[in-house]
């Protein structure tokens, strides 16, 4: 290939090339400005995976505005601080690039241009020279056919890749073709210990060890977690009060002095509407989805958070709101789309002994402030806030159940279901499954716990075939007790300190 042919092969549209160069200031000796000093929990696993992970690519998923792009930029800065040559790093932000319609395969074409114009050697030659390239692809799911392109990229070139995405639906759609080539990490809003860190209340290490979930099967683990929470009660209380007031989105906790109304408007525009209008705008085969219906389904999810509404309730509420009859399959599809944005988790009923699943999905929001912003209704979770507004106790209980459900279901590899009421068995809020063992979890977010409050979880533990030697009772306060030694009372604020 002659030099002129080579230049034609790697040429990009001028506007696109300029945008890429602007997005990679380290090529001209500059560093990124204004990165926050706090690194989220996923920083370590992502950094480790890029350095010596078993797969060439890492996919970092999460709702919009939880800090995926910030973490990506912190990783780039850390690599530069370690002495990685700037020209080995390529960052592509697909939300911000000019139209890519001139490129049929941008995930292949742009790295090819990068190798020729920036590295000035092939990606393979760079790896042989000890200069393996790092590629950072932000919001890659916005590209059609991104997964087969990424597969070809990592199959042909010895590169390390970090992919971020805010649509689990589009990311999951590419998993089959990328089997064995990607490691997925899900990052939701701030953990409670991260709230403490960003608000400068203090630093605390996660209680759950990083080497798997086996510890959760031990009753002693949960007793020690309760003691851990009591040991750090001051920090826990401060962080949980901040969480109650402002939620777990970084922008809300990093700006505690800004009026809540301003934060709420920002969350609506950059998180909720962005997901509805952008991530979910187009359906299969380009069919346009109904934005109004999506908003109404999300409104219902907020209204019935922590609950399992029946089909009839959804359909009646939507009929009244929209003045039209909406079919259940369409509503269910939209709920799954919302689950795909990672703003919402649908906790499914527990399947036992091949019995047909009964009951509706339980709705768990990633953060209660999305509900507060969308419905314009602030409900406190802190004991002090609830004491001042006792009329909100019931909805606060549902929100606490939602927070516990989203937190548990976000724990990597932990199987979480809910146990609907059956003809001969009472309801249990959540059931954790680790191997062949199950742990029933009942959320009773109140100051006092009565014997009848534990009926469901006790009934579950008493059935030997469920293999549940003990159960958890998620409470509001540390001093909530039970006389059943098989049940472990655990304040919600302490549960949220597990990770």
ZALUMPA-129662 format. One line per field, with one value per residue (C-alpha): residue number from 1; residue in three letters; x, y, z. Coordinates in Angstrom, 2 decimals, m for minus. Layout:
k	(NUM, ...)
r	(ALA, ...)
px	(X, ...)
py	(Y, ...)
pz	(Z, ...)
//
This chain:
k	(1, 2, 3, 4, 5, 6, 7, 8, 9, 10, 11, 12, 13, 14, 15, 16, 17, 18, 19, 20, 21, 22, 23, 24, 25, 26, 27, 28, 29, 30, 31, 32, 33, 34, 35, 36, 37, 38, 39, 40, 41, 42, 43, 44, 45, 46, 47, 48, 49, 50, 51, 52, 53, 54, 55, 56, 57, 58, 59, 60, 61, 62, 63, 64, 65, 66, 67, 68, 69, 70, 71, 72, 73, 74, 75, 76, 77, 78, 79, 80, 81, 82, 83, 84, 85, 86, 87, 88, 89, 90, 91, 92, 93, 94, 95, 96, 97, 98, 99, 100, 101, 102, 103, 104, 105, 106, 107, 108, 109, 110, 111, 112, 113, 114, 115, 116, 117, 118, 119, 120, 121, 122, 123, 124, 125, 126, 127, 128, 129, 130, 131, 132, 133, 134, 135, 136, 137, 138, 139, 140, 141, 142, 143, 144, 145, 146, 147, 148, 149, 150, 151, 152, 153, 154, 155, 156, 157, 158, 159, 160, 161, 162, 163, 164, 165, 166, 167, 168, 169, 170, 171, 172, 173, 174, 175, 176, 177, 178, 179, 180, 181, 182, 183, 184, 185, 186, 187, 188, 189, 190, 191, 192, 193, 194, 195, 196, 197, 198, 199, 200, 201, 202, 203, 204, 205, 206, 207, 208, 209, 210, 211, 212, 213, 214, 215, 216, 217, 218, 219, 220, 221, 222, 223, 224, 225, 226, 227, 228, 229, 230, 231, 232, 233, 234, 235, 236, 237, 238, 239, 240, 241, 242, 243, 244, 245, 246, 247, 248, 249, 250, 251, 252, 253, 254, 255, 256, 257, 258, 259, 260, 261, 262, 263, 264, 265, 266, 267, 268, 269, 270, 271, 272, 273, 274, 275, 276, 277, 278, 279, 280, 281, 282, 283, 284, 285, 286, 287, 288, 289, 290, 291, 292, 293, 294, 295, 296, 297, 298, 299, 300, 301, 302, 303, 304, 305, 306, 307, 308, 309, 310, 311, 312, 313, 314, 315, 316, 317, 318, 319, 320, 321, 322, 323, 324, 325, 326, 327, 328, 329, 330, 331, 332, 333, 334, 335, 336, 337, 338, 339, 340, 341, 342, 343, 344, 345, 346, 347, 348, 349, 350, 351, 352, 353, 354, 355, 356, 357, 358, 359, 360, 361, 362, 363, 364, 365, 366, 367, 368, 369, 370, 371, 372, 373, 374, 375, 376, 377, 378, 379, 380, 381, 382, 383, 384, 385, 386, 387, 388, 389, 390, 391, 392, 393, 394, 395, 396, 397, 398, 399, 400, 401, 402, 403, 404, 405, 406, 407, 408, 409, 410, 411, 412, 413, 414, 415, 416, 417, 418, 419, 420, 421, 422, 423, 424, 425, 426, 427, 428, 429, 430, 431, 432, 433, 434, 435, 436, 437, 438, 439, 440, 441, 442, 443, 444, 445, 446, 447, 448, 449, 450, 451, 452, 453, 454, 455, 456, 457, 458, 459, 460, 461, 462, 463, 464, 465, 466, 467, 468, 469, 470, 471, 472, 473, 474, 475, 476, 477, 478, 479, 480, 481, 482, 483, 484, 485, 486, 487, 488, 489, 490, 491, 492, 493, 494, 495, 496, 497, 498, 499)
r	(UNK, UNK, UNK, UNK, UNK, UNK, UNK, UNK, UNK, UNK, UNK, UNK, UNK, UNK, UNK, UNK, UNK, UNK, UNK, UNK, UNK, UNK, UNK, UNK, UNK, UNK, UNK, UNK, UNK, UNK, UNK, UNK, UNK, UNK, UNK, UNK, UNK, UNK, UNK, UNK, UNK, UNK, UNK, UNK, UNK, UNK, UNK, UNK, UNK, UNK, UNK, UNK, UNK, UNK, UNK, UNK, UNK, UNK, UNK, UNK, UNK, UNK, UNK, UNK, UNK, UNK, UNK, UNK, UNK, UNK, UNK, UNK, UNK, UNK, UNK, UNK, UNK, UNK, UNK, UNK, UNK, UNK, UNK, UNK, UNK, UNK, UNK, UNK, UNK, UNK, UNK, UNK, UNK, UNK, UNK, UNK, UNK, UNK, UNK, UNK, UNK, UNK, UNK, UNK, UNK, UNK, UNK, UNK, UNK, UNK, UNK, UNK, UNK, UNK, UNK, UNK, UNK, UNK, UNK, UNK, UNK, UNK, UNK, UNK, UNK, UNK, UNK, UNK, UNK, UNK, UNK, UNK, UNK, UNK, UNK, UNK, UNK, UNK, UNK, UNK, UNK, UNK, UNK, UNK, UNK, UNK, UNK, UNK, UNK, UNK, UNK, UNK, UNK, UNK, UNK, UNK, UNK, UNK, UNK, UNK, UNK, UNK, UNK, UNK, UNK, UNK, UNK, UNK, UNK, UNK, UNK, UNK, UNK, UNK, UNK, UNK, UNK, UNK, UNK, UNK, UNK, UNK, UNK, UNK, UNK, UNK, UNK, UNK, UNK, UNK, UNK, UNK, UNK, UNK, UNK, UNK, UNK, UNK, UNK, UNK, UNK, UNK, UNK, UNK, UNK, UNK, UNK, UNK, UNK, UNK, UNK, UNK, UNK, UNK, UNK, UNK, UNK, UNK, UNK, UNK, UNK, UNK, UNK, UNK, UNK, UNK, UNK, UNK, UNK, UNK, UNK, UNK, UNK, UNK, UNK, UNK, UNK, UNK, UNK, UNK, UNK, UNK, UNK, UNK, UNK, UNK, UNK, UNK, UNK, UNK, UNK, UNK, UNK, UNK, UNK, UNK, UNK, UNK, UNK, UNK, UNK, UNK, UNK, UNK, UNK, UNK, UNK, UNK, UNK, UNK, UNK, UNK, UNK, UNK, UNK, UNK, UNK, UNK, UNK, UNK, UNK, UNK, UNK, UNK, UNK, UNK, UNK, UNK, UNK, UNK, UNK, UNK, UNK, UNK, UNK, UNK, UNK, UNK, UNK, UNK, UNK, UNK, UNK, UNK, UNK, UNK, UNK, UNK, UNK, UNK, UNK, UNK, UNK, UNK, UNK, UNK, UNK, UNK, UNK, UNK, UNK, UNK, UNK, UNK, UNK, UNK, UNK, UNK, UNK, UNK, UNK, UNK, UNK, UNK, UNK, UNK, UNK, UNK, UNK, UNK, UNK, UNK, UNK, UNK, UNK, UNK, UNK, UNK, UNK, UNK, UNK, UNK, UNK, UNK, UNK, UNK, UNK, UNK, UNK, UNK, UNK, UNK, UNK, UNK, UNK, UNK, UNK, UNK, UNK, UNK, UNK, UNK, UNK, UNK, UNK, UNK, UNK, UNK, UNK, UNK, UNK, UNK, UNK, UNK, UNK, UNK, UNK, UNK, UNK, UNK, UNK, UNK, UNK, UNK, UNK, UNK, UNK, UNK, UNK, UNK, UNK, UNK, UNK, UNK, UNK, UNK, UNK, UNK, UNK, UNK, UNK, UNK, UNK, UNK, UNK, UNK, UNK, UNK, UNK, UNK, UNK, UNK, UNK, UNK, UNK, UNK, UNK, UNK, UNK, UNK, UNK, UNK, UNK, UNK, UNK, UNK, UNK, UNK, UNK, UNK, UNK, UNK, UNK, UNK, UNK, UNK, UNK, UNK, UNK, UNK, UNK, UNK, UNK, UNK, UNK, UNK, UNK, UNK, UNK, UNK, UNK, UNK, UNK, UNK, UNK, UNK, UNK, UNK, UNK, UNK, UNK, UNK, UNK, UNK, UNK, UNK, UNK, UNK, UNK, UNK, UNK, UNK, UNK, UNK, UNK, UNK, UNK, UNK, UNK, UNK, UNK, UNK, UNK, UNK, UNK, UNK, UNK, UNK, UNK)
px	(0.00, 1.41, 1.53, m1.27, m3.48, m2.79, m3.85, m7.05, m7.83, m7.53, m9.07, m12.02, m14.44, m12.75, m15.38, m15.18, m11.39, m11.42, m13.95, m11.85, m8.72, m10.62, m11.80, m8.21, m6.34, m3.47, m2.27, m1.25, 0.19, m2.93, m4.79, m8.52, m9.82, m12.08, m12.19, m13.56, m11.03, m13.43, m13.27, m16.34, m16.15, m15.97, m12.66, m10.60, m12.31, m12.22, m8.56, m7.66, m9.63, m7.95, m4.54, m4.78, m8.38, m9.38, m11.23, m9.99, m13.05, m14.93, m18.50, m19.45, m23.24, m25.39, m28.17, m27.36, m25.57, m24.17, m20.58, m19.59, m17.93, m16.23, m14.85, m13.64, m11.79, m10.30, m9.02, m7.40, m5.76, m4.50, m2.96, m1.19, 0.04, 1.48, 3.53, 1.40, 2.31, m0.56, m0.73, m1.64, m5.01, m8.06, m11.34, m14.54, m17.68, m20.44, m23.04, m21.03, m19.41, m20.66, m22.88, m21.15, m23.26, m20.24, m18.66, m20.20, m18.11, m16.90, m15.62, m13.27, m12.60, m11.71, m9.19, m7.66, m7.29, m5.95, m3.30, m2.15, m2.33, m1.69, 0.18, 1.83, 1.99, m0.54, m2.31, m0.64, 2.82, 2.19, 1.35, 4.51, 6.50, 5.09, 2.71, m0.66, m3.42, m6.26, m9.59, m12.40, m15.81, m18.41, m22.15, m21.30, m24.78, m25.99, m24.26, m26.11, m24.28, m21.73, m21.25, m20.09, m17.74, m16.29, m15.98, m13.96, m11.87, m10.75, m10.45, m8.06, m6.22, m4.51, m6.12, m7.73, m11.18, m13.55, m17.11, m19.75, m23.49, m26.70, m29.05, m28.91, m31.23, m28.81, m25.79, m27.41, m28.35, m24.65, m23.60, m24.07, m21.67, m19.20, m19.20, m15.75, m14.63, m16.29, m16.61, m19.65, m19.70, m22.94, m22.62, m25.75, m26.10, m23.84, m23.48, m24.08, m20.36, m19.79, m22.36, m20.32, m17.15, m18.48, m20.00, m16.70, m18.30, m15.48, m14.15, m15.16, m14.32, m17.04, m18.05, m18.71, m15.44, m14.67, m14.27, m17.87, m21.16, m20.44, m20.19, m23.87, m24.93, m23.46, m25.74, m22.63, m21.94, m25.21, m24.69, m21.23, m22.71, m25.14, m22.22, m20.32, m23.21, m23.38, m19.61, m19.89, m23.22, m22.27, m21.00, m23.89, m26.47, m24.98, m24.73, m28.23, m29.73, m27.99, m29.26, m32.79, m32.68, m30.87, m30.75, m27.73, m27.05, m23.55, m24.77, m27.22, m24.72, m21.85, m24.02, m25.84, m26.37, m28.24, m32.06, m33.79, m36.05, m33.00, m31.60, m35.00, m35.27, m31.79, m32.60, m35.81, m34.05, m30.74, m31.83, m35.54, m36.39, m33.02, m33.67, m37.25, m36.58, m33.18, m32.47, m36.02, m37.09, m36.84, m38.14, m37.42, m37.14, m37.25, m40.80, m41.27, m42.37, m45.01, m43.17, m46.33, m47.07, m43.48, m43.77, m47.06, m45.69, m42.71, m45.10, m46.94, m43.64, m42.87, m46.34, m46.29, m42.59, m41.74, m45.02, m46.26, m49.23, m51.58, m52.27, m55.75, m54.38, m51.88, m54.51, m57.15, m54.74, m53.41, m56.93, m57.81, m54.55, m54.50, m58.16, m57.39, m57.33, m53.74, m52.99, m51.11, m48.37, m47.54, m47.40, m45.21, m42.86, m42.53, m41.81, m39.03, m37.70, m37.53, m35.77, m33.36, m32.44, m31.33, m33.52, m35.83, m35.43, m38.29, m37.93, m39.61, m41.57, m39.63, m39.79, m39.86, m39.72, m40.69, m43.98, m45.42, m44.55, m47.42, m47.71, m46.52, m43.03, m42.00, m40.95, m37.63, m36.27, m32.54, m33.00, m35.98, m35.20, m36.30, m39.72, m39.56, m38.65, m41.15, m44.13, m43.07, m43.52, m40.73, m40.93, m38.25, m36.56, m34.51, m36.04, m36.10, m37.81, m40.41, m41.09, m41.78, m44.17, m45.84, m48.60, m46.00, m45.04, m46.78, m45.25, m41.88, m42.12, m42.66, m39.73, m37.52, m38.52, m37.63, m34.23, m33.47, m34.60, m32.55, m29.48, m29.71, m30.45, m27.47, m25.10, m23.14, m24.29, m26.86, m30.20, m33.07, m36.77, m39.93, m42.37, m46.00, m48.77, m50.07, m53.20, m51.36, m48.32, m47.91, m45.91, m42.18, m40.70, m37.51, m35.78, m32.02, m30.70, m27.02, m26.32, m28.93, m29.56, m32.21, m32.50, m35.96, m35.93, m38.83, m38.77, m40.64, m39.63, m41.10, m39.98, m41.56, m41.78, m44.68, m44.77, m47.30, m44.86, m42.55, m45.22, m44.19, m40.47, m41.01, m43.34, m40.73, m37.92, m40.08, m40.49, m37.46, m37.68, m36.98, m33.53, m33.61, m31.91, m32.47, m34.10, m33.46, m35.74, m34.89, m35.94, m35.75, m33.79, m30.97, m33.05, m35.75, m35.73, m37.42, m37.66, m37.08, m33.37, m33.75, m34.43, m31.76, m33.00, m30.93, m31.53, m31.86, m28.97, m26.73, m27.81, m26.81, m23.31, m22.72, m21.05)
py	(0.00, 3.38, 6.38, 8.15, 5.03, 4.70, 8.29, 7.82, 4.66, 6.34, 9.70, 10.89, 13.76, 16.98, 17.84, 14.37, 14.39, 17.81, 16.60, 13.52, 15.60, 17.99, 15.03, 13.81, 16.85, 14.69, 14.27, 17.93, 17.76, 18.88, 17.26, 17.08, 19.90, 19.79, 16.06, 15.41, 13.91, 11.22, 7.98, 5.78, 2.14, 0.90, 2.68, m0.16, m3.04, m1.15, m0.20, m3.76, m5.14, m2.82, m3.81, m7.55, m8.58, m11.89, m10.16, m7.44, m5.23, m3.99, m2.73, m0.20, 0.15, 2.47, 5.07, 8.46, 10.95, 8.43, 9.23, 6.74, 9.37, 10.95, 7.54, 6.93, 10.26, 9.46, 6.16, 8.02, 10.47, 7.61, 5.89, 9.10, 9.51, 6.00, 7.00, 5.64, 7.56, 9.96, 8.77, 5.26, 6.51, 7.13, 8.48, 8.57, 10.13, 8.95, 11.25, 14.25, 13.27, 14.82, 12.57, 9.29, 8.40, 8.75, 5.80, 2.36, 0.89, 3.73, 1.41, m0.08, 2.97, 5.45, 3.16, 2.50, 6.27, 6.55, 3.90, 5.57, 9.24, 9.23, 6.04, 5.99, 2.22, m0.58, m1.54, m4.95, m3.41, m1.09, m4.06, m5.88, m2.74, m2.69, 0.17, m1.54, 0.96, 1.83, 2.66, 4.39, 4.27, 6.35, 5.66, 3.23, 1.70, 4.70, 3.21, 0.61, m2.71, m1.68, m5.17, m6.98, m4.08, m4.31, m8.08, m7.69, m4.91, m6.97, m10.21, m8.68, m6.14, m6.62, m3.59, m2.91, m1.33, 0.35, 0.72, 2.72, 2.61, 3.84, 1.49, m2.06, m3.13, m2.13, m3.35, m6.73, m7.06, m7.29, m9.71, m12.93, m11.93, m10.67, m13.77, m14.25, m10.82, m8.51, m8.21, m6.26, m3.93, m2.22, 1.12, 2.73, 5.95, 6.58, 3.96, 5.23, 5.21, 7.24, 9.77, 10.04, 10.52, 13.14, 15.09, 14.75, 12.99, 10.46, 7.43, 3.85, 0.59, m1.73, m4.50, m7.16, m8.81, m8.56, m12.32, m13.39, m13.87, m16.96, m14.83, m13.86, m17.44, m17.14, m15.71, m14.37, m12.11, m10.23, m9.99, m8.54, m6.12, m4.91, m4.35, m2.61, m0.19, 0.51, 1.08, 3.73, 5.12, 8.80, 8.60, 6.31, 8.65, 11.71, 9.93, 8.46, 11.85, 13.33, 10.40, 10.96, 14.66, 14.62, 11.03, 9.35, 11.18, 12.72, 16.11, 16.36, 15.41, 17.44, 20.58, 20.37, 24.13, 24.38, 24.60, 21.24, 22.61, 23.33, 19.83, 18.28, 20.11, 18.94, 15.30, 15.44, 16.87, 15.00, 11.66, 10.93, 12.85, 12.06, 8.36, 8.56, 10.82, 9.51, 5.98, 4.71, 6.80, 4.09, 0.56, m2.59, m2.04, 1.70, 1.81, 5.02, 4.56, 6.72, 9.25, 10.24, 6.62, 6.11, 9.10, 7.86, 4.36, 5.88, 8.02, 4.88, 3.22, 6.20, 6.22, 2.50, 2.23, m0.73, m2.42, m5.00, m3.44, m5.77, m5.49, m4.08, m1.21, m0.19, m0.35, 1.59, 4.33, 4.69, 4.78, 7.65, 9.52, 9.12, 8.69, 5.53, 1.78, 0.52, m3.19, m4.95, m6.31, m2.78, m1.60, m4.56, m3.80, m0.20, m1.35, m3.53, m0.57, 1.44, m1.46, m1.29, 2.30, 1.01, 3.69, 0.93, m2.70, m5.13, m7.70, m10.86, m13.37, m16.33, m19.51, m22.64, m26.26, m25.48, m23.96, m21.38, m17.91, m15.97, m12.33, m9.07, m7.59, m5.40, m1.86, m0.63, 2.78, 3.41, 6.52, 7.92, 11.49, 10.62, 9.96, 13.19, 15.17, 13.53, 13.54, 16.74, 15.00, 14.86, 11.94, 11.73, 8.46, 9.59, 8.81, 12.51, 13.43, 10.70, 11.70, 15.25, 14.01, 10.86, 11.01, 9.97, 6.79, 4.38, 5.74, 6.07, 2.35, 1.60, 3.83, 2.10, m1.26, 0.05, 1.28, m2.09, m3.98, m1.92, m2.13, m5.91, m6.58, m4.39, m6.66, m8.55, m12.15, m11.98, m13.51, m11.42, m12.17, m11.36, m13.89, m12.97, m14.09, m17.55, m19.38, m21.07, m18.79, m15.12, m12.58, m12.01, m8.76, m10.26, m13.62, m13.81, m16.99, m17.93, m21.36, m23.66, m21.43, m18.73, m15.72, m14.15, m10.38, m8.43, m4.61, m3.15, 0.48, 1.58, 2.37, m0.67, m4.21, m6.43, m10.20, m10.13, m8.05, m11.05, m13.59, m13.87, m14.26, m16.71, m18.82, m18.96, m19.99, m22.69, m24.57, m26.86, m27.22, m23.50, m24.01, m20.74, m21.18, m17.52, m14.34, m10.58, m7.89, m4.47, m1.80, 1.92, 2.06, 0.18, m0.72, m2.62, m6.15, m9.52, m12.47, m14.97, m15.94, m16.94, m13.33, m10.63, m7.03, m4.69, m0.96, 0.07, 2.51, m0.37, m2.63, 0.15, 0.13, m3.48, m2.52)
pz	(0.00, m1.01, 1.33, m0.58, m0.45, 3.27, 3.96, 1.97, 3.92, 7.31, 6.46, 8.55, 7.92, 9.02, 11.64, 13.14, 13.27, 14.97, 17.54, 18.33, 18.79, 21.08, 23.17, 23.67, 25.05, 26.39, 22.80, 22.94, 26.45, 28.35, 31.22, 31.97, 34.13, 37.16, 37.94, 41.47, 43.89, 45.11, 43.17, 43.13, 44.21, 40.60, 40.00, 41.49, 39.63, 36.31, 36.73, 37.63, 34.70, 32.21, 33.52, 33.94, 33.44, 31.89, 29.04, 26.66, 27.26, 30.31, 30.08, 32.78, 32.94, 34.98, 34.86, 33.45, 35.72, 38.22, 37.26, 34.53, 32.33, 35.36, 36.36, 32.82, 32.86, 36.28, 34.85, 31.96, 34.36, 36.53, 33.51, 32.52, 36.11, 35.91, 32.90, 30.06, 26.92, 26.04, 22.44, 23.63, 24.89, 22.69, 24.12, 22.06, 23.49, 21.19, 22.75, 21.62, 18.31, 15.05, 12.90, 12.12, 9.09, 6.81, 8.63, 8.27, 11.08, 13.35, 16.13, 13.55, 11.39, 14.15, 15.93, 12.49, 12.01, 15.59, 14.94, 11.75, 12.70, 16.47, 17.39, 13.97, 14.07, 13.97, 17.17, 16.93, 16.51, 19.46, 21.69, 20.59, 21.41, 24.96, 24.13, 24.11, 23.33, 25.72, 24.07, 25.98, 24.30, 26.16, 25.62, 22.83, 22.77, 20.75, 17.70, 15.64, 15.41, 18.02, 19.43, 16.26, 15.60, 19.10, 18.72, 15.55, 17.09, 20.10, 18.14, 15.62, 17.78, 21.17, 22.85, 26.24, 26.03, 28.48, 27.26, 29.14, 28.60, 30.21, 28.36, 29.67, 26.85, 24.14, 26.08, 26.78, 23.13, 22.32, 25.04, 23.06, 20.30, 22.92, 25.13, 26.62, 25.51, 28.04, 31.79, 32.99, 35.99, 37.07, 38.87, 40.29, 42.30, 45.29, 47.99, 51.51, 52.32, 49.14, 50.33, 53.54, 51.50, 49.09, 52.00, 53.93, 56.91, 56.87, 55.01, 55.69, 53.97, 52.61, 54.97, 52.31, 51.23, 47.49, 46.99, 46.49, 48.30, 50.41, 53.55, 53.24, 53.99, 57.50, 60.18, 61.89, 58.88, 59.41, 63.18, 62.55, 59.99, 62.64, 65.04, 62.24, 61.81, 65.53, 65.67, 62.95, 64.11, 63.90, 60.32, 59.34, 60.81, 59.07, 55.72, 55.94, 56.83, 53.78, 51.70, 53.00, 52.15, 48.80, 47.55, 46.00, 42.75, 42.80, 41.58, 44.50, 47.19, 45.71, 45.83, 49.19, 49.35, 46.06, 46.39, 46.07, 43.32, 41.18, 41.75, 41.01, 37.69, 36.75, 37.59, 35.58, 32.53, 32.56, 33.99, 33.46, 30.30, 28.76, 29.22, 27.98, 25.00, 23.97, 25.16, 24.64, 21.70, 19.07, 19.40, 17.40, 13.65, 14.18, 15.54, 17.49, 21.07, 22.73, 24.87, 26.76, 27.65, 28.81, 31.11, 32.54, 33.14, 34.93, 36.97, 38.06, 38.95, 41.18, 42.72, 43.54, 44.38, 46.59, 45.65, 43.12, 41.31, 39.46, 35.74, 36.33, 38.40, 35.69, 32.98, 34.90, 35.96, 32.41, 31.00, 33.34, 32.67, 28.88, 28.01, 26.05, 26.56, 26.64, 26.29, 29.07, 26.80, 25.73, 29.35, 30.29, 27.41, 28.61, 32.16, 30.78, 28.79, 32.02, 33.68, 30.74, 31.55, 34.99, 36.61, 37.77, 38.75, 38.32, 41.10, 39.87, 41.99, 43.30, 41.24, 43.39, 42.36, 38.78, 39.89, 37.55, 38.71, 40.25, 41.06, 39.55, 39.56, 42.49, 41.53, 42.95, 41.89, 41.75, 43.92, 45.82, 44.73, 41.18, 42.67, 44.68, 41.55, 39.18, 41.55, 43.36, 46.69, 49.26, 51.69, 54.41, 55.29, 58.27, 61.70, 62.56, 59.33, 59.72, 63.30, 62.12, 59.40, 60.73, 58.10, 55.50, 57.35, 54.96, 51.77, 53.53, 54.27, 50.57, 49.60, 52.17, 50.68, 47.23, 48.44, 50.03, 46.93, 44.49, 46.75, 47.16, 43.48, 42.52, 44.44, 41.81, 41.28, 44.11, 43.11, 44.52, 44.16, 46.07, 47.50, 46.77, 49.07, 48.21, 49.34, 52.22, 52.63, 53.57, 51.56, 52.08, 50.75, 49.31, 49.12, 48.56, 46.98, 47.38, 46.00, 47.54, 50.56, 50.81, 53.10, 53.48, 54.03, 55.52, 55.51, 58.49, 58.45, 61.74, 65.28, 66.93, 65.63, 66.72, 66.63, 63.78, 61.68, 61.40, 60.45, 56.79, 57.34, 60.21, 58.08, 55.33, 57.70, 59.26, 55.96, 55.71, 51.92, 51.49, 53.07, 54.99, 58.39, 59.31, 58.07, 58.04, 59.42, 57.94, 60.43, 61.00, 64.27, 65.96, 69.01, 67.10, 68.49, 68.08, 70.44, 67.63, 67.50, 63.84, 62.84, 62.65, 62.98, 60.83, 60.30, 56.65, 57.11, 58.26, 55.37, 52.96, 54.47, 53.47, 50.19)
//
